Amino acid sequence: MWYTNVMDVLGKLFCSGTRVKVLRLFIFNPGTEFESTEVSKRARISPENARREISMLSHIGLIKKRLCYRETARKKGKGKGNT
């Protein structure tokens, strides 16, 4: 299949099939923001590899990293500070 051959060539060109998968995700979804966990799932790579590739692509200026903070619900109950 031609798709497999292209991916093989790009993998050799970029020295990493993982990098090609992450690049494809960003190229085919311009302007879309992804969390590293979503990159991992959509590119079908490990979370560790996703973070590594995102960091590298951000470092060379191909993508921009944004910090975002999530609000989490706190459970009420017994614990430190709750009496």
N, C-alpha and C positions, 0 to 999 in steps of 0.2 A: 504494500500500500504506500502511496506517495507520502502520506502524512508521516508515517513511521520513518521513512528515509529523511525527510526534512528535519524531524526531531533529532535523529541521529547526527546529522550534519551540524545542526545548531548546538547540540550537546558537545560535540567535539570542538566546535568553534569557541564556545564559551567555557569549555573545560568542566561543565557541570550540567547534567540533565536537570538537576533540582533548580538551578538558576534559570534555565530556559522555561521551566514550568511557572516559576514566579513571575518572570518577565512577561510571559504570555498572558497571565492573569491581569497584570496591570495594563498591558498594551490593548487588550480587547475590552477593557472596562475603564476607559479614561474618565477621570473626574470622580470615580467611585472610591470611597474610603473603605478600607478593610482593617479589621483587627488581625493581629498575627494568628490567632486561633482560626479565623475564617480563611486566611491565606493557606494555612496548613490543610484544612479540610478541602478547600476547593482545588488546590494544586496537588492534593493527595501526597503530601510529604509530612515528615515528622514536625511537631511544633518547634523543636530545637533547630532543625534545618531552616524552617520558615523564619524564625527570629534572626538567624545568622545571615540569611540572604537579604532580608529586609534591612538589616543594619548595614550590610555592605552596599546595597543599592542606594541607601540614604546617604552614606558616607561619600559616595562618588557623585551625588547630586541627581541621580536618575529619578528618585522619588523623594517626597517630603514626608518626614515623620511628624506626627502630631501626638501630643499627650492629651489624653482624655481621662477624666475621672468618672467612675461609676458610683452612683449612690447605692448603698446596700442597706437593706432593712436589718435592723438589729432585733434580735429575739429578746423578748422580755422573759425574765426568769431569774433563778438563782445564779449568781456569779459575782464576780468582783464588782463592787460598787452598788450592787442591788441587794437591798436588805428587806 
